[in-house]
């Protein structure tokens, strides 16, 4: 390896926070800054990629790969070094002693790469939770004698919202609207748990009070500590146009009569589901519908 004439100005590289080295046209390390030696040890005289890269392979712009070893290009490459850390290496050309050289600055991006990986994992989890959340909004709109309309605009990317409207057993219109306390993946998971239990109970032939009691008991055993659910249940017999409402901690259900006048309010009869020691459902609030009446949940 030809010796390089000492260059006192290279002492300036010792002031830089990032490691710096100079490589000749044959790929030999001819200079290492103090930070470079601190991180990797003194590798002067060794072939750059063999001494520093974990893979041992040459960089795309390695001088050894150039046919005439003269036409270098300034570029950035990302490498994994022998110390297991990731670096962004900036290659810049430099003429020394009449010969082409490459100045390489090493920027440690290990923490940045780790953050990217963690962010990708979180993003994947968020996407799954968002899909789960969407499955918790189920509305059957083909109900004889009724017009069903809804609007869903979550205030957060992932929330604990639950809406289920179904035409049940060819006779009943069942409506459930719920809100899980909190936001994020945890709230979405609890909402999906609520949907699972709700769907299971819908397969049983239960009245509204028994349905709510079973829902209370099952959720109380499953809900994580500190989580609770507000829920309004409505069951309408479409043949008699009568129904019942049970409200557990949810905003009031409003009945607007077609004949006019103030709406009837069905306020919460029970505390939210998941509250320790809360009383179980005992009765529903009955109502009757006339043509043109509206229910708002």
C-alpha positions as CSV (number, residue, x, y, z in Angstrom):
1,X,0.0,0.0,0.0
2,X,1.5,3.4,-1.0
3,X,2.1,5.7,2.0
4,X,0.2,8.9,2.0
5,X,1.9,12.2,2.7
6,X,0.9,13.5,6.2
7,X,-1.8,16.2,5.9
8,X,-2.0,18.3,9.1
9,X,-5.4,19.6,8.0
10,X,-6.9,16.2,8.6
11,X,-6.7,17.0,12.3
12,X,-10.0,18.9,11.7
13,X,-11.7,15.5,11.2
14,X,-11.0,14.8,14.8
15,X,-13.4,17.6,15.8
16,X,-16.4,16.0,14.0
17,X,-18.9,14.0,16.1
18,X,-19.2,11.2,13.4
19,X,-16.4,8.8,12.4
20,X,-14.5,9.7,9.3
21,X,-11.9,7.8,7.2
22,X,-10.1,8.2,3.9
23,X,-9.7,5.3,1.5
24,X,-7.3,5.1,-1.4
25,X,-8.1,3.9,-4.9
26,X,-7.3,0.3,-3.9
27,X,-9.7,0.3,-1.0
28,X,-7.1,0.7,1.7
29,X,-7.8,2.8,4.7
30,X,-5.1,5.5,4.8
31,X,-6.6,7.7,7.5
32,X,-9.0,7.3,10.5
33,X,-10.3,10.1,12.6
34,X,-10.1,9.9,16.4
35,X,-13.8,9.0,16.5
36,X,-13.4,6.4,13.8
37,X,-10.6,4.7,15.8
38,X,-12.7,5.0,19.0
39,X,-15.6,3.1,17.4
40,X,-13.8,0.6,15.3
41,X,-10.2,0.5,16.5
42,X,-7.2,1.3,14.4
43,X,-7.7,-0.4,11.0
44,X,-5.3,1.7,9.0
45,X,-3.9,-0.2,6.1
46,X,-6.7,-2.7,5.8
47,X,-9.2,-3.1,3.0
48,X,-12.2,-1.0,4.0
49,X,-15.1,-3.3,3.3
50,X,-13.3,-6.4,4.7
51,X,-12.4,-4.6,7.9
52,X,-15.7,-2.7,8.5
53,X,-18.7,-4.4,6.8
54,X,-20.5,-7.2,8.4
55,X,-21.1,-8.8,5.1
56,X,-17.6,-8.2,3.8
57,X,-18.9,-7.2,0.4
58,X,-17.9,-4.1,-1.5
59,X,-20.0,-0.9,-1.7
60,X,-21.5,0.0,-5.0
61,X,-19.1,2.8,-5.5
62,X,-16.0,1.0,-4.1
63,X,-12.9,2.3,-5.9
64,X,-11.8,-1.3,-6.5
65,X,-14.9,-1.8,-8.7
66,X,-14.1,1.1,-11.0
67,X,-12.4,0.0,-14.3
68,X,-9.9,2.8,-14.3
69,X,-10.2,3.5,-10.5
70,X,-10.5,7.1,-11.4
71,X,-14.2,7.8,-12.0
72,X,-15.6,7.9,-8.5
73,X,-19.2,9.1,-7.7
74,X,-20.3,10.9,-4.6
75,X,-23.1,8.8,-3.0
76,X,-24.7,7.5,0.2
77,X,-24.8,3.8,1.1
78,X,-26.3,2.1,4.1
79,X,-24.2,-0.7,5.7
80,X,-24.3,-2.9,8.7
81,X,-20.9,-2.7,10.3
82,X,-18.9,-5.4,12.1
83,X,-20.0,-4.0,15.4
84,X,-23.6,-4.8,14.5
85,X,-24.8,-1.3,14.1
86,X,-26.2,0.4,11.1
87,X,-24.5,3.3,9.4
88,X,-25.3,5.7,6.6
89,X,-22.0,6.2,4.8
90,X,-21.4,9.3,2.7
91,X,-18.8,8.9,0.0
92,X,-17.0,12.0,-1.3
93,X,-14.2,12.2,-3.7
94,X,-10.9,13.8,-2.8
95,X,-7.6,14.1,-4.7
96,X,-4.5,13.5,-2.5
97,X,-0.9,13.3,-3.6
98,X,-2.1,13.2,-7.2
99,X,-4.3,10.2,-6.6
100,X,-8.0,9.8,-6.2
101,X,-9.3,9.0,-2.7
102,X,-12.7,8.7,-1.1
103,X,-13.6,10.4,2.2
104,X,-16.2,8.4,4.1
105,X,-18.3,9.8,6.9
106,X,-20.2,7.3,9.1
107,X,-23.6,8.3,10.5
108,X,-24.9,5.9,13.1
109,X,-28.6,5.3,12.2
110,X,-29.2,2.2,14.4
111,X,-31.7,4.0,16.6
112,X,-33.5,5.5,13.6
113,X,-33.7,2.0,12.0
114,X,-35.1,0.6,15.3
115,X,-37.7,3.3,15.4
116,X,-38.7,2.5,11.8
117,X,-39.1,-1.1,12.7
118,X,-41.1,-0.3,15.8
119,X,-43.3,2.1,13.9
120,X,-43.9,-0.5,11.2
121,X,-45.0,-3.0,13.9
122,X,-47.3,-0.4,15.5
123,X,-48.7,0.6,12.1
124,X,-49.5,-3.1,11.4
125,X,-51.2,-3.4,14.8
126,X,-53.2,-0.2,14.1
127,X,-54.3,-1.5,10.8
128,X,-55.5,-4.8,12.3
129,X,-57.3,-2.9,15.1
130,X,-59.0,-0.6,12.5
131,X,-60.3,-3.6,10.6
132,X,-61.6,-5.1,13.8
133,X,-63.3,-1.7,14.6
134,X,-65.0,-1.7,11.2
135,X,-66.4,-5.2,11.8
136,X,-68.1,-3.8,15.0
137,X,-70.3,-1.5,12.9
138,X,-73.0,-3.9,11.4
139,X,-76.2,-2.4,10.1
140,X,-79.0,-4.4,8.4
141,X,-81.1,-1.8,6.6
142,X,-83.6,-4.0,4.9
143,X,-86.2,-4.1,7.7
144,X,-89.9,-4.3,6.6
145,X,-91.8,-1.2,7.6
146,X,-88.7,0.7,8.8
147,X,-86.1,3.0,7.4
148,X,-82.7,2.6,9.1
149,X,-80.2,5.3,8.7
150,X,-76.9,5.8,10.5
151,X,-73.8,7.9,10.4
152,X,-70.4,6.8,11.7
153,X,-67.6,9.4,12.1
154,X,-65.0,8.3,14.7
155,X,-63.2,11.1,16.5
156,X,-60.0,8.9,16.6
157,X,-58.4,6.6,14.1
158,X,-59.3,3.7,16.4
159,X,-62.1,3.9,18.9
160,X,-64.4,1.8,21.0
161,X,-67.6,2.2,18.9
162,X,-70.2,-0.5,18.5
163,X,-73.3,-0.5,16.4
164,X,-75.5,-3.5,15.6
165,X,-78.8,-3.3,13.8
166,X,-80.4,-6.6,12.8
167,X,-83.7,-8.0,11.7
168,X,-84.1,-10.8,14.2
169,X,-86.1,-14.0,13.8
170,X,-88.1,-12.5,11.0
171,X,-90.0,-10.3,13.4
172,X,-87.9,-8.2,15.7
173,X,-85.7,-5.1,15.0
174,X,-82.8,-5.3,17.4
175,X,-80.6,-2.2,17.9
176,X,-77.5,-2.0,20.1
177,X,-75.3,1.1,20.3
178,X,-72.3,1.1,22.6
179,X,-69.2,3.0,23.4
180,X,-66.1,1.5,25.1
181,X,-64.3,3.9,27.4
182,X,-61.0,4.9,25.9
183,X,-59.4,4.9,22.5
184,X,-56.7,3.0,20.7
185,X,-56.0,-0.7,20.2
186,X,-57.2,-1.6,23.8
187,X,-60.6,0.0,23.2
188,X,-60.9,-1.8,19.8
189,X,-60.1,-5.1,21.4
190,X,-62.8,-4.6,24.1
191,X,-65.3,-3.6,21.4
192,X,-64.6,-6.8,19.5
193,X,-65.1,-8.8,22.7
194,X,-68.4,-7.0,23.2
195,X,-69.4,-7.9,19.6
196,X,-68.5,-11.6,20.1
197,X,-70.6,-11.9,23.3
198,X,-73.4,-10.0,21.7
199,X,-73.5,-12.2,18.7
200,X,-73.5,-15.3,20.9
201,X,-76.5,-14.1,22.9
202,X,-78.4,-13.2,19.8
203,X,-78.5,-16.9,19.0
204,X,-80.5,-17.5,22.1
205,X,-84.2,-16.8,22.4
206,X,-84.1,-14.2,25.2
207,X,-86.2,-11.3,26.2
208,X,-84.6,-7.9,26.5
209,X,-84.1,-8.0,30.3
210,X,-82.6,-11.5,30.2
211,X,-80.4,-10.6,27.3
212,X,-79.0,-7.6,29.2
213,X,-78.5,-9.6,32.4
214,X,-76.5,-12.2,30.6
215,X,-74.5,-9.6,28.7
216,X,-73.7,-7.8,32.0
217,X,-72.5,-11.1,33.6
218,X,-70.4,-12.2,30.8
219,X,-68.7,-8.8,30.2
220,X,-68.1,-8.4,33.9
221,X,-66.0,-11.6,33.8
222,X,-64.2,-10.7,30.6
223,X,-63.6,-6.9,30.7
224,X,-60.1,-5.9,31.6
225,X,-59.7,-3.8,34.8
226,X,-60.6,-0.2,34.3
227,X,-62.7,-0.7,31.2
228,X,-66.4,-0.1,31.0
229,X,-69.0,0.1,28.3
230,X,-72.1,2.3,27.9
231,X,-74.8,0.5,26.0
232,X,-78.4,1.2,24.8
233,X,-80.5,-1.8,23.7
234,X,-83.7,-1.5,21.7
235,X,-86.0,-4.3,20.7
236,X,-89.0,-3.6,18.5
237,X,-91.7,-6.1,17.6
238,X,-92.4,-5.2,14.0
239,X,-95.8,-6.9,14.0
240,X,-97.2,-5.0,17.0
241,X,-95.0,-1.9,16.6
242,X,-94.2,-2.0,20.3
243,X,-90.8,-2.3,22.0
244,X,-88.6,-1.9,24.9
245,X,-85.4,0.0,25.8
246,X,-82.7,-0.7,28.4
247,X,-80.1,2.0,28.8
248,X,-76.8,1.3,30.7
249,X,-75.0,4.5,31.1
250,X,-75.5,5.7,27.5
251,X,-76.8,9.0,26.3
252,X,-80.7,9.1,26.2
253,X,-82.6,7.4,23.4
254,X,-85.1,9.8,21.9
255,X,-88.5,9.0,20.6
256,X,-89.9,11.6,18.3
257,X,-93.7,11.2,17.6
258,X,-94.9,11.9,14.1
259,X,-97.8,13.8,15.6
260,X,-95.4,16.4,17.0
261,X,-94.6,17.5,20.5
262,X,-91.4,17.1,22.6
263,X,-89.5,13.8,22.2
264,X,-89.7,11.2,24.9
265,X,-86.3,10.6,26.6
266,X,-85.2,7.2,27.7
267,X,-82.3,8.0,30.0
268,X,-79.9,5.5,31.6
269,X,-81.6,3.1,33.9
270,X,-78.3,1.3,34.8
271,X,-74.7,2.2,35.2
272,X,-72.3,1.3,32.4
273,X,-71.4,-2.4,32.0
274,X,-68.2,-3.5,33.8
275,X,-68.8,-1.4,36.9
276,X,-68.1,-3.6,39.9
277,X,-71.2,-4.1,42.1
278,X,-73.6,-2.6,39.6
279,X,-77.2,-3.8,39.8
280,X,-78.5,-6.1,37.1
281,X,-81.3,-5.2,34.6
282,X,-84.7,-5.6,36.1
283,X,-87.1,-4.1,33.6
284,X,-87.2,-2.4,30.3
285,X,-88.8,0.9,29.4
286,X,-91.8,0.1,27.1
287,X,-92.9,2.3,24.1
288,X,-95.2,2.1,21.2
289,X,-94.6,3.4,17.7
290,X,-97.0,5.0,15.3
291,X,-96.4,5.4,11.5
292,X,-93.8,8.2,11.0
293,X,-92.3,8.1,14.5
294,X,-88.5,8.2,14.8
295,X,-86.1,6.8,17.3
296,X,-82.7,8.5,17.7
297,X,-79.8,6.7,19.4
